[in-house]
Amino acid sequence: MREQSEVLQWVQDCRKGSTRAQHKLFKYFYGAAMSICMRYAGSTDEAADMLNEGFLKVFSNLDKYENSGSFEAWLKRVVCNTALDYRRRYDKKVDFVDIDDVQDSCLSDYNVNDAISKISSNEIVRLIQQLPPVTRMVFNMFLFEGFSHREIAQQLDITENTSAWHVNSARNRLKEALKHYDIE
């Protein structure tokens, strides 16, 4: 990563209205921010919308970053929250599954690590995008963003058990999807 001081200088310049510094920050953090958006989006176009909204919020709220801690972590949190807001705003029907209505599914033994090592990261993102919207959202929040089940439950107004079920469901669906790849 670039020197933290260089990134902080860009932040200071952005606060002064420098569009050149904004471009540098956007270009530097584009990959990390887009990967977050791709995990929550159903398509590349939707991810681009999330990304644009996320960077707009970053640039509009730079005064809230207090120069303590990692700017990258702050930016990622803003982008993640923007993606979550986008999902809430545009998902007309949200399918929450009550944990009591679901039986555990058993999958046969299968070496998922072998399959994952043989497919591209873009294909993995595509598989995640095929998860049902709420399951995808909970899975991303838990696995990639580091939210606890308690935090997810509070943000999405579900129970902690339902959050855990969605994570387990996502893992099982992804494991099942990986069975269709020729890994011999």
LINPEHU-V307981 format. One line per field, one symbol per residue. ss: DSSP state (h for helix, s for strand, l for the rest). phi: phi as a letter, one per 40 degrees, with the letter a starting at -180 (. if undefined). psi: psi as a letter, one per 30 degrees, with the letter a starting at -180 (. if undefined). A space follows every 50 residues. Layout:
# LINPEHU-V307981
ss: ???
phi: ???
psi: ???
This chain:
# LINPEHU-V307981
ss: lllhhhhhhhhhhhhlllhhhhhhhhhhhhhhhhhhhhhhlllhhhhhhh hhhhhhhhhhlhhhllllllhhhhhhhhhhhhhhhhhhhhllllllllhh hllllllllllhhhhhhlllhhhhhhhhhlllhhhhhhhhhhhhllllhh hhhhhhlllhhhhhhhhhhhhhhhhhhhllllll
phi: .dddccccccccccccgccccccccdcccddcccccccccccaccccccc cccccccdccbdccccfbgccdccccccccccccccdccbccbbccbcdc cbccbbbccaccdccccbbccccccccccccddcccccdccccccgcccc ccdccbfbccccdcccccccdcccccccccccbc
psi: klkeeeeeeeeeeefggjfeeeeeeeeegeeeeeeeeefflfleeeeeee eeeeeeeeefgfffkggkakeeeeeeeeeeeeeeeeeeefjekkjkkkef gkkkkkklkkjeeeeefglleeeeeeeefflkeeeeeeeeeeeefgklee eeeeeghlleeeeeeeeeeeeeeeeeeffgkjg.
